Amino acid sequence: MTLTVQDLDELLDEIFEDLEDHAELVDERLEDIPRGRTMPDLEDMRLYDAKKFRLGIVFIDINDFTDYTSDNPEKDVLFMLNVFIPKIMELVRDMDGAFEKNTGDGILAYFGAEDDDETIAETVLLYYALVQVLLHIGVNPLLERYDVEPISISAGAALGHTHISRIGIHSLNRRTAVSTTANVASKLTDIAGTNQYYVNQGIYEKSNKEDGFGSMLEEVGGLEGFRWGSDFKGWTSPSRYYEFPNIGLQAYEEAMS
């Protein structure tokens, strides 16, 4: 499609024509944001609506995906994606989580809309453990049997307050997480290396460190630009972040030895 200068002018005129009305509608719907207790289906939310939740947000990414797509036939890449991504999405559903999006080489999911912080933290860590087992004992051996290169992944997760909003237009929209919590989870995914699983201080603080998955977390360092805490109990600045061990890979290696 070739656009002339006149076409562009007309297109911009159409976009700007109702911009003020659009802003007024958005402002009206965000005037009083309710506290959510259950994650709404996309169809149950009006456009521009938002609800506030306490959630565990998880990003899962395939490592070095650009190199993987360059080094492997397109059919193999499609095979890998269609084997791995639907299974980790299915796991989200089976654990009563909510799925936001498939990023192409990973997913973004939420857990805990109906749960307390302690349950959310342990659920996120359980999801980490199950994804690891699925990858190393299920998916990668299967890929090898089909002569497709195995994959590694990294992950970041955070617990905290999050606004869920239905953002877009009528034909193009999705449920979106907007919060510092989501930013932290994304940041942790970016800095996690091959087969590394990071969590924020919130998940560490609320997890079961006596006989639960929280006992397996090890401190990595500080996350500059982010704090964790409250006005009543004080703040940790920078917020600390922690690593969950790759028990799935360990289990696979033990099974093969």
ABEGO torsion letter per residue (X at the ends): XBBBAAAAAAAAAAAAAAAAAAAAAAAAAAABBBBBABBBBAAABBBGBBBBBBBBBBBBBBBGAAAAAAABBAAAAAAAAAAAAAAAAAAAAAAGBBBABBAGABBBBBBGAABBAAAAAAAAAAAAAAAAAAAAAAAAAAAAAAGBBBBBBBBBBBBEBBBBBBBEBAABBBBBBBBAAAAAAAAAAAABBBGBBBBBAAAAAABBAAABAAAABBBAEBBBGBBBEBAAAEBBOBBBBBBBBBAAAAAAAAAAX
